Structures are given as structure tokens and as C-alpha cells.
Amino acid sequence: MKYKVKDIDSESQRSAAQLPDTASGLEEKLERTVRCSSVIIIALGLSLLALGIYTTVLVLTEYKSPRPCLSEVCVNTASRILAAMNKSVDPCEDFYEYACGGWIEKNPVPEWATSWDQLAILRERLVSDLRELLEDKNDDGLPESVLKAKAMYRTCIDVDKLEEKGIEPIQKLLESLGLPSRPPTEASANFTWEVVAGRARRLLGLNVLLSVQVAEDVRNTSRNRVVVEQVSPGFSDRYLRQPEQFAHELEQYHKYIKSVVAIADPEVDAQKFADDIIEFSKKLAMSMTPVEVRRSGTHLFHEVSVSQLVKGASGGPPSWKQHDWQKYIDLVFSNTSIVLDQNQDRVTVMDLPYLHKLSALLADTDPVTIEKFLWWSVFSTVAPMTKGAFRDLGFEFSKAVFGLQQRTPRWKSCTANVNANFGVALSYLYVKKHFDQASRQKATEMIEDVREAFSRAAARVAWMDAGTRRTTLRKLAAIRTFVGFPAWLLAPARLDDHYRHVEVVEGDLFESYLKLTWAMVKKSLETLREKPDRDRWVATATTVNAFYSATLNSVTFPAGILQPPFYGNGIEAINYGSIGAIMGHEITHGFDDQGRRYDEHGNLAQWWSAGTLEHYHARVRCIVDQYSNYSLPQLPGYKVHGFNTQGENIADNGGLRAALSAYALLAARAPAHSRAALPGLPALRTDQLFFLGFAQIWCGNTTTGALKSKMVEGVHSPNKIRVIGTLSNSKEFSEAWQCPVGSPMNPEHKCVLW
């Protein structure tokens, strides 16, 4: 189980719909945007600061205030902060508008994106840097794995070759899976869903109808288990379950299906085909266990033997025995070193009610409908790697549903896809050229400050009994930190070994995709017999995000996010308010509504006393209720889903408090260093700069379609709510900005957990 500080835009959109530019990582749509010119921002800031810096220094000296930091980094930071603010707004009325109003006005969502914020800008810069590395003609001395990544990029860029073969590669793939080369209109003589779905999982890594993977046993993370759970039908299950409310989105999905099928076979009845896909998808969605249930403490994991799963001894319906589950499992693990023992090997079933409903649904559904659904699932996944017409349809769908106005440049989507598949190899190039390795040590020190601050807070909370407190502190101390990049990354031999089974057929993207997925799926499934690597990284260095893993009990801060405005801002007040709050956010995930269920070793365990748990739930309920009342004017009729976003909201609140206390630790340790001021901002104290640093990392704009997707099914609150909700719960914030009790940013009642 892994948590992120924020969903990546393309990932959140794929959860709402399987967009046509997503081919399991090789045609993955990167709806992010080119970075705004730092030259413009710096120029603006310098023009504002040129007349004021000298006067500011004199004033600060006169009143014996800290001298401002006048380094290039500090000047850039001051310029950025000033340009983002809207000083005409009362910070006690709407601190998000005060901190971000200027940024929001100057940074509308670009036509090639559906959202635009600081994370998106940093990702855009990263993709541009990676493009330069991939297109560099000097290959002398590079590891073989890096050369494979470059070959994949060149192959992806060559769209002319994709057109040459048309849909012929897809037709051959479909036939190898046991599907007809054209859209089926009647059930094939030898069709069985078990054969097609099993082969699709093994050959393409495509989970359709159900998901099978190998992961740590949540009850004993020293070993791996086969994990079976539900999987999305290819379009947002929330949209499918509420067709009247989301009629527009469903209409566009229907139109997309119909258009793709019409290209695949102009003679087929594309209207009926799309009708059948939508109706069956709705039934699958209604069979799924809702997110609210999966998140609740009453959701059960079931552990059964392979034999029990196959025979339906877990209490399945009569229809269970109509399906050849053994055949499906055998095909998933075919051409691997794994032979499952019927009695010894155990399977963790995450969503048993779904499997029971799926069994009955498949038994009651016309086989041709199931065949159509499987055909569509495969075809729509790989179609973007062939004809440009399919990619055009994907863009039109994104435009209609999410508000995307411009196609993503080919170089950008190819760079992102190569990073998704060769991220470790690209990290080798990236950290050597773009990452200051000395910053790893400073970031590690910040994490330790945050950990110590959280520890002191946990030691003081009155609602926790002594036994639960001891276990909490023990788990906190056991959290392992991964910063920047793994040390072995710069060893070419280790790097090449990581990709030794991967083959790229330069000039043939489709064949490269098949070989790549075949090798990676094999490697993943064969970890069943291996001891889990407790020191593994959950993300590559070329990732702009941060993570907490519940089963590993680790936090990861890749090199990609250790950049301004999150890190390296020149003064510690801003650093602790931005990356420090993110560090606190990830650590707090270990004690949110999900993370608290895992012990120090990452095992699912109940280590809370009943009394403490009762107090915990009451405080969480306060946060759930608080966020459930938030809405945004651009999307009337929708409110934040307080229950589904509670984990991220808990992490935001706990992370901010931990970071603020961590900054106090730094101030006590190095008072002069912690009091450094910014030029051009003489009226703002360092505690105020801390909160500005926190707020401004969430400055952002989004299209209505993307915002709707986030509000309906996202696990994160919208950016504005992340700032408003968190800061309004902070007594220290109200004191720093002298907000009167009862003002919007200082409500009398505050929700405080950690």
C-alpha cells in the first residue's frame, strides 16, 4: 500500500476513463505543461525589488531585524513569492487567495493540460530535462540499459512507422489471445473468458474483469502472496453507477467506443457494440465494492488456498463452478518459474463479494457480450501504438470530458512513457546532471527534524493511552527514509542487471511493447518465491512526488521533487513550510485511517487499545465532517468527499504541524540561520513566511472536467481546500497572522488529530 502527496494528473484521469493515449505506459498521455519561464518571473521580481532592496536593508538594520538573504536563490524565491501573492485580500478571510491570487491570475491552465500547479510545472521541467538527455547524440560510455531507453525513445518518436502496419499488429495480438481480429458480433466457437483474460494478464500485464498480482502478505510482510482483487471496468465506476448525473461523460465514452470500432471494422454495427460495452461496464461497476467500504475498518481480507479459491470453498454462489478458475490462474503464471501448489500456496482475496458477483454476472451474460468487452479492453489499450486516427479520437475524448484543448506533443508523451518503463535508467542520467547530491544530506536532516517533532507531539497527546503511545513511537522510529536516489544507481553493472531481460526492437514500437511487458510481468510474478526487498524504492529518482509505503513502513522523496519551490528556497522558513510539510505529510500517513492499521514491520495488525481508538475515531470524524462541507464555486452541486479524502486530509494537517514544530527545533539549534529574511518582504516574519511557503506549493488552476473527476473520485481534496482546511485548523497560523476568532481562517472549533 502506497500513498502519494498528490495524484499525478494523467493517473487521476485514467481512473475516470481509460483514455486512448494510455497503452500500459508506452502511449501514456502526459497532460502536463511546459514550465513557465523563470526568466519572466525573476525579471518581474527583480524590477520590483531593485528599488526596494537597499531601503529594506536599511530599515531592517535600523530596527535590528534579521538581514535579508541576498543570494541569487533567495532573490528568486522572494520574486516568486511576491508575484504569487494578492495582497489586496485579507489573509484571515481567504489565505489561499492571499497567497496564490497573483499566481492564479497569471497562470491559467495551458491548452495542452487539464490542471496547472507547482507540481505540474516541476514535472514539465523534468520532462524537458529528460528529453535533452534522451536526444543527446553522445552515447560513449553509457550503460547498456540507458542505450535501451534511448532506443525506445527513438522508436516511440517515429510515428511514420506506426502508420505503416496499420492495425495488423493488433489483429495478430488479438488472435494470440484467443480473440477475433475484428470486433465480434457473435460468440466465437472456442471463446472462454478465462483463456482470454488469463493470457491478457500474462502477455500484456492487463488486468481485465479481475486483478491478479504478487505483493507482500499484509499479515506477514516477510513473504509474498498472490493477491486477487477487483479492477475498474475501464471507465470510472462512479460515473457508471450514476449514469444520470454523469450523462455527458458516458455519452462521450460511448462516442469514443463507437468511433474506434468504426475504424477497426467499418462494416460492424458500432452503435450496438458501444451500447453493449457501456451496459456491461455498468453491471461490472455495480458489482464492485465501493471505495467507502474498502476504506472502512469493516472491509475484510480473505486468505484461502489455491484449491479453495478454485473450488469456491470460500462460499461462492452456485455459478462459481461454471468457471474454470484453475485455467485462468495457470495462464496468468504461464512461462514463469512459478508452479502454484494447490494446498500450500495461499491467496489473499481483497474483494470476495466482488468475485462472487462477478461469477454470477459472467454466468448470466451472453458470451458474445463478454467477448466484446474483452476485445475492447485489449484493442483500446494498444490502439494508440498504431494509427494516428486512434490518437486523434483519444484527444477528442479528453477535450470533451476534461477540457484539454491541445494535443500533447509526441516528444513529451514519448519521454513520459520511456520514463515509466526505464525510469531507473533515466535516473542514472538525471541525477548526474541535474541533482545536487549534497542536498541529500540536508533533506535527510529535515526529515529527522520532522520525525522528532512528530514524536514529541505523539508523546503529548492526551487521548492516547501509554501502551498505544509506546507502539506509536516505536513505529515512528522504525520508518525508513529514502532520499534522492538509491546508492546503487550509479553502478552501471547493477543498473544493467536491472534491465537484463528487457529487449527493445528499435523501429518497432508495438513489438518492443510486447517484449517489454512480457519480461516485466514475468519478473513481477516470479517474486512470489522471493523474500520481499525491504530496502526497495517505490519510485524512481525521476519522479516529482513523495510517498509513504504502509507495508514497507518507509517514506521516499525522489530527486525529482527536491527542487524549488518545494526545496532549496534559500531560507529555512520556506523550506520547512514546503518540503518540510510534505515530509510531515508522508510520515503522518503512517498514522492516518489506513496507515494506522499496520505495525512497525508493515504488517496488518490491531495495536490500538479500544479506548484510544474511540478517541481517534472521534477526532477523525471531525476532519471528515469539516472537509465534507467544502465546495468550490466553479463546480456547484459538488462537495469534497470527506470520507474518501480523509487520509490525505489527516496527512496534510499532521504534516503541517510536524513541520512547524520541526522548524522550531531548527530555530533552537541554529537561531541565526533560521531567522534569515527575504528581500522585498520586510513586513513578513519567518513564521508568516513558513505558512506562505506551505500555501504557495498548492497554487493552481484546473479545468472543470478535471476538477469534477477529482471531487468525485479523488483521494486528495482540491488544492485550495488543502490550504484552507489545513491552516484553519492551526492555532499557530491564526496567531502568526493575528486572525480574530470566528474569522474564516480562524474558526472557533478546530479539528486536531496529530
N, C-alpha and C positions, 0 to 999 in steps of 0.2 A: 504494500500500500504506500503510495507516494503522493505528497502534497506539493503544490506549486504556489509561488507567491501570486501568480496571475495566470489565467488561461492564455495560451497563445492564440491569437486571432483565428488562424486557419483551423486550429483544433476545435475551438468553440463553434465555428461554423460547420465543421464536418459533423459535429454532434447533432446539428439541426438538419443536416441533409448530406448525403453522400454526393458531394459536388463532382462534376465530371472531370475536373482538373486534379483529382486525387487518385493516383494509381499506386497505392501502397507505398508511397514515399518517392516514386520515380517521376510522377507528374503532379506532386503535391502542390496545391495552389498556395503561393505565399502572398497573402493580401496584406502586405505591409508596405511601407512607403519610403521613398528616398529621403535621406536625412535633410532636415532644414539646414540652411547654410549657417555654420557657426560664425562665418566671417560677418554676415549681416548682423547677427546678434551682438557679436563683440564690438562691431563698429558702432552700433546703436548705443551700447553700454558705455563705450569709451567717449562718445560725444557727450553723453550725459555726465560722465564722471570727470572729464578733462577740466571743467571749470570748478568742480566741487571738491576734488580730492585734496588739494592743498589747503583749502579752507577747513575741510573736515579734520585734517591732521592737526591744524592749529587749535580748533575747538576742542578736540579730544585731549590735546596736550594741556590746554588751559584748565580743563576740568579733571585732569589726571585720569581720564578714561584710557582703556587699553588702546595702544596704537593699532591702526588698521594694518592688516596684511596687504602689502602692495606687490606681491609676486604676480607673475602672469596668470597663474592658476586662480589666485584669489580675485584678481580683476575680472577674469572671465566669469567666475562664479557670481560676483556682485552684479555684473552686467546681465547675466541670465535671470537672476532673482528679480532685479528691478524691472526688466522687460516683461516678466510674467505677471507682476502684481497689478491689481486695480485698487489703488489707494483711495478711490472715492467711496469704496464700500466699507462699512463698519465691520471690523473683524469679528465683533461679537454678534453680528447679525448673520453673516454668511462667510465663514472663514475661507471656504473653497473659492468663492468669487473674489475675495480679497487677495488670496494668494495666487490664483490662477486666471483671473478675469482677463488680464492682458494677454496671457498665453493663448487662451481660448479664442479671443478675438483675432489674433494674428495667425493662428494655426488651424484653419478649417480642415476637415477631412479631405485629403487629396483624392483625386478622381480614381486613382488606382488602389484605393484602400477602403475599408469599411469602418476602421477606427484609427485614431491617431493620437498617441500619447508618448510619454517619455520612453517607455519600454519599446514601443514601435519604432521610434527614431533610432534608438540604440541598436535594435535588430536590423534596421535598414543600413546603418553604418557597418555593422558586422557583415552583412551580405555583400556590401560593396568591397570591403576588405578581402573577403573570401574570393570574390570574383577576380580581383587582381592576382591573388595567389594562384588561382586555378588557370588563369590565362597567361601567366608568366612562362616564357618560352625556355627559360634556363632550367633544365632538368638534371644537371650534373650533380651527382652525389645524393640525389633524393632517394628515400626508401622506396621499395617496390610498391608498398601499399599506397603511397602518395601518388605514384605514377598511375596506379589503377584508378584513383579518384579523378585525376586529370583526364584519363581516357574516357571515363564515364561522363564527365562534363562535356567533352568534345562531341561525344556520341549524342548526348541529350540536345545540344545546341543545333545539330544538323537536322532541321525539320524537313528538309527536302527528301531525305532518305526515309523519313516516316511515311511520307506520301506515296513513295514508290510501290510499296507492297500492299497498300490499302488495308482492308480488314482481313486479308489472308492469314496473317499470324494469329489473329483472334480465332478464326474458324478452326485452325489446326489445334489450338489450345482447347477450345470447347469440345472437340471430338475426343481429345485425350482424356478429358474429364468425364466423358460419357454423356455429353450433351450434343444436340444437333448444331450444325454450323450456322443455321438460320433460326430466327425466332420461332419456337414451336407453336403449332396451332392445335396439335393433338398429341397425346402422350406417346412417347417412343416405346417400342415394344419391350426393351430391356431396361427402361429407366427405373432407378430407385434413388431416393433422396440420400440414403446412406452412402452410396458409392460416390455420387457427385460431391456431396458436402465433405466427405472424408478426403477425397482427392484434392479438392479445392483448398482445404486446410493444409495439407502436406505440401502441395506444389506451389501455392500462391500465398500461403500464410493467411488465407481469407477465412475468417470465422463467419459462417452463414447458418442461420437457424439456432445454433448454439456455439459457445466458445469453449475450446479446449486448449489449455496451456500448461506449462510446467512452472511452478513457483514454489517459494518456501512454504512449508507447512506452517500455517499461522499458529498452530498449537505447539509446535516444536521446530523453531527456525534453524535448527542444526541439520535439517534434512529437507529434501524437495518432495513435492507431491504433484500428481496430476490434478488440475483444478478445472472443474466444469461449471459454467455459469451461463446466464442469458446474454444475448447480444442484440444490439439495435437492428431493426429490420431494414436499415439503410436510409431512413428518414427519421426525423425527430419523433420519438414515441409520444411525446406530449402533444405535438401537433396532430398526430394521427388519432389520438384518443379524444381530441376536441375539434373535430372537423368543421364545426360551425364557426368557432372562434377563429380558427386559422384557415379559413376557406381560401384566402388569397395564396398562402404558401402551398397548400395542397393543389390548387389549380395550376400553379407554376411547375410543381413537381410532375403533375400529370402531363403537362405540355412538354416538359423536358423528355420524359419517357417516350411519349408518342413521337417526338421529333427524332430521337436517337434510333428508335426501332424502324422508323420510315427510311432512314439512311441505310440501316443494316439490311433491310429487305423491303423494297417499295411495294411489293405485292401483298404483304401481310396486312391484316386489319389492325393497324397501330392503335386506333382508338380503343378497341376491345382489349388489346394487350395491356395498354396502360390502365384501363379500368380494373382488370384482373389483378395487376400488381398493387394498385392502391388498396383495393378491398382486402387482399390477403395481408398486406402490410398492416392495415388497421387491426385485423384479427390477431396478428402477432403482437402488436403493441398492447392490445387489451389483455394479452396473456402474460405480459411482463410484470415482474414485481416492481411497484413504483419506487422511485428514489427515496421517498419519505420512509417507506417500510424498510428498505435496505439499510438506511442510515440509522434506524431506530435500534434500541438495545434488544428488542424482541426478535429481530431477524436472526435466524439460526443457520449455522453451517452444519452440513451433514457429512459425516465421514463413512464411506462404505467401501467394501472390496470391489474389485472389478467384476467379480462374479455376481455380487449383489446388485450392482448397477445394471448389468446386462439383463439379469432375470427379473428386475423390478421388485426385488425384495424390500426396497425402501418404501413400499406402499403405493406403487404406481397404479394408475387406472387399468382396466382390462385391455385397453388399446396398446398398452406398453409392449406387450408380447407380439404385437403385429409388426414391430420394427426390429431390424437387425442391428442392434446397438453394437454387438461384437464386431460386425463387419465395418461399421463406421470407425470404431476405435482402432482396429487393425490397419485400416487405410491411413489414418492420421499418423501412425507410427511406422508406416512402411518405409523401407530403405533407410532405416536408422539402426543403431546398435541396440535399441530397446525392444525387449520382448516382455510384455507385461505378464506377471504371474497372477492368475485369476484370484487366488486367495491371499497372497502375501502383499501384493501392491494395493495400496489404499487410494481412494479418490475423494477429494474434497468437493462436495457439491454446494455451490453458493446459493443457488436458486432452485431448490427442489420443486416448489409449486409451479414455477415456470415450465420445468421439464415435464411435469405431469400434464399441464395444459397443452404444451406443445405436442405431446404424444397423441392426445385426443384430437387436436386440430389437424394434424397430419393424417390421421386415420379417417377423418370426416371430410377432407378436402379432395376435390377432383385431382387426380395425379397430374393432369396437364397444367393446372394452376401452380402446383408446386414446382413443376419443371420450368415453367415460365419464370417463376420467382428466382430460381437458382440460375437460370440462363441470364436473367437481367443482372443479378448480383455480380456475376463474373464479367459479363460484357461491359457494364458500366464502369467497372474497376479498371480495366485495361484499355478501353477505347481511346482515351486521350493520348496513348502512345502510338496511335496510328494516324488517322486522317485529321487534318486541321478542322474539318467541319464539326467534329465532336467537341473539340476545344472551344469552338465558337459557340456552340449550344450551351456549354458549361458557363461561359462568360455571360450569356444572355440570362441564364437562370440566376446567377449571382447578382446580376444587375437588378432583376425583378424582385428578388427576395431580400437581398442585403444592401442594395443601394450602390453597388460597385459601378463605377462609371467608365473605367478604362481597363483594358486588358493588362495583366501583369506581363512585363517584358519577359521574353523567353530566357534571357540570361539569368534573370532573377529567380524564376521558378526552377531552373536547372541547378543554380547554385544552392538553393534551399534543399533540393532533392538529393544532391550529392552530399550535402552536409548531413541529411537524415540517414544516409546509408554509409558514408565514410567519415562520420564526424570525428572519430579518433584520429584518422589520418590527417584531416584538415586542421585539427587542433595542434598537431606537430608543427605545421607551418605557421599557424596563427600565433601561438604563444612565443615563438622565436622572434617574430617581427613586431607584434602589437601589444605584448603584455609585459609590464614591468614586474619582473619576478620578485623584486624587493617588496612589492606591495602585498605579497602573500603573508609575510610575517606580520605586517601591520594589521591586515584583515583578521588574522588569527588572534591577535591581541584583543581586537574589538569583540570578537566572538566570546572570548573568555571573560571580558568585562560584562557582556550581556548575560552570560551564564551565571556569573557571580551575582549580578543584580537580581536575576530571576530566583536564584537560590535564597537570597536574603528575603525577598518578598514571600516566597513559599514558607519560609521559617516563621513568618509573622502572621499569616492569615489565620483569623480566629475560627473559621468554620471547619478547619481540618483537624482531626484528632492526631495524637502523637504517632501512632503506628502508620497511618496513611502518609503522614508527613515524612517519616523516615524513608518509606519506599519511594515517595516522590523525589526526594533529594538524591536517593541512590540512582534512580533512573536518569535524573538530570545530569548527574556526574558521569554517567555511562554514555551519554550522547557523544558520538564520534564526529569530528569535523573534517570536511574535505573542502579545500580552498584552492581555487585557481585551476590546477590540473594535476593528474596523477604523476608521481615522480618517474615512473617507468615510461612515460610518454615519449621522452626524448631519447630513448634507447631504440635505434632503428630495428634491431633484431627482434625485440619484444613487439614492436609495432607491426612488423611484417608478419609475425606469427599470429597476431590477432586477426589478420585478413588472409591467412594462408589458403583457406578453402574458397575464397571468393574469386570468381573469374569474370572479367569484362570482355565482351566481344565487341571491340571497337567498330563503330559503324552500324551496329545492330542493337538498338535500344531495347527492343522487345525481348530478344534472346538474352541480353545482359540482365534484364529484369528477372527473367525466369531462372537463370543460373544463380543470380544473387539471392533471390528469395528462397530457392531450393536449399542453398547452403546455409543460410541464416536460420531457416526453420529447423533444419537438421541439427544444427549446433544448439539451438534452444531446447529442443525436445530431448536431446541426449544429456542435458544437465540433470535429468531425473536421477541418474545413478551417481551424480557428483555431490560432494559436500558444498553447500552454498558458500560463496565467497563473501565473507562478512566485510571485506575491505573494498568491495567493488564500488565504482562510481555509478550513480543513477543517471548521470547526464554527462555529455562531452563538454570540453572547455569552450567550444563554440556554441554555447547556449546562453541566451540572455534570459535567465530565470534563476530561481533559487528553490531548493527542495528540502522537504523532510521525509524520510522513509520510516514508517512505523515498524516494519519488520526488521529493518537494519538498525533502527534507533540511531540514525545519522542525519546530519544536515550537510548540504552541499551548496557551495557558492562558486559556480564556474567563473572562469576568467571573463567570459562574455558580459557578465553583469557588474564586474568590478571596475566600472568606468563612470565618469561623470555623466549625469548628475547624481548617480547613486553612490559613487565612491570617488575619492581623490578630488575633493572640492576645495582643498586648501586650508580650511579651518574645521576643527573637530565638531563644532556645534552642528554644522550642516551634515557632516559625515555620519554622526551618531543619529541625527534625525532622519536620515535617508537610509543608507545601507544598514545602520545600526538597528533601525526599526524593522527592517526586513530580516535581519539576523534574529531579532527577538520574535518576529512573526513565525519563523521556521521552528525555533525552539519551543514556542508555545504550542505548536501543532502536536507536540508530544503529549500535551495535556488538554487537548480540546475534546469535543464529544466523541471523536473517533480514536485519536491517539491515546487517550487515557485508558483505553481497553487493552493496551499492550504493555507488557512489563519491560524491564531494562534490557532484556535479551531479545525483544521484539516478538515475544510470544503472547498470544491472546490469553489473557488471564484476568481474573477479578481480584484486584489487590486493594480495592477501596472498601472501607468499612461502610456499613449500611447508613449510619448517621451522617458521615461525611458526604456520602453520595447524595443523600437527601438535600443537604445544603448546596451541594454542587449543582444539582438539577434546578433548584430554585433560582440560582444566580444565572444559569444558562437560559432559563425561561425568560428572565428579564431581558437578556440580549435578543432572544428570538422575537419577543413582543416588540421591542424597540425598533428593530430593523423591518419588521413586518408592516410598520406604519409609514415607511418611507416610500415616496413615489417621485417621479420626475415629470415636469410639465410637458416634455416633448412626447411622452407616451401615456396619455390619460387612460385611466381604466386599469392600469397595471401597477402592482406594488412589488417591492422586493420580497422574495420568498425567504422569510426569516428563518424557517426551519432548515431548508436546504443550504442556506449560506452561513449557518451558524458556526461551522468550523473555521471558516475564513474570517468571520467577524470576531470570533474569540481570539484568533491569532493576531488580527490587527490590533485589538485592544491590549492584549497582553504584551505584544511586541513593542508597542509604543511605550508602555510603562517601563518595561525592562530596559529599553534603550535610554530612556530619560534617566533612570537610576544608574545605568552604566556610565552615562556622561558625567554624573555626579562623582562616580568613582574616579574617573579620569581627572576631573577638576581637583579632587583632593590629592591626587598623586602628582599632578603637574599643573598647578593653578595658572601659571603664566601662559602655558601652552593652550589651555582650554579656554582662556578669555580672549583670544585673538579675535579682532573685529574685522568686518568687511568694509572696504572703502565705499563711500556713497550711501551708506546706511547707518549714519551716526546715531539715529534715534532708536535703533533696534538693539536690545540687549541680546546676549548669547542665548538665553533661554527662549527668547522670541524667535531667534534665528533657527533654533532647533525645531520648533513647530513649523516654521516656514519650510525648512528642509524636508520635513515629513509630508506636508501638504503638496509641495510642488512636484514630487515624483509621481503624483497621480493626476496632474493636469492633463486633460484630454478631451477629445471630441469623438463622436461616433454617429454613424447613420442610424436612422430609426429602425431599420431592419435588423442591424446588428445589436442594437440596444434591446429590441424585443427578444431576440434569441437569448441574450444574457439574462434578462429579467425572468424569462420563462423557465429556463433550464440551467442557467449558470450556477456555479458554486461560489462565485465571487459577487459581491454587491457592485453596482456601478461605481466608477471612480469617485464621483462626488460624494456618494453615500459612505464610501470607505473613509473619507476625510471627515465629513460632518459627524457621522456616527461615532467614530473613534474619539475625536477631540472633544465632543460634547460630554463624553464620559470621564474626561480628565480634569481633575481639580487643579492640577498644576498648570494646565493650559489656561483655565479661567483666571488664575492668579497672575500668570505672565502677561495676559492681555487685559487684565482688570475688567472682566466681563461681569456685569451685575447679575445677581441670582435671578433666574426667571427669563433671562435673555435667551434667544435661540441656541447660542453656543454654550450656555451655562444653565441647563435645566436644573431644577432643584433636586430631582431624583436622578441618580446616575447608576448605571449598570457596571459593576466591577466584579470580575472573577479572579484574575491573577494580577 
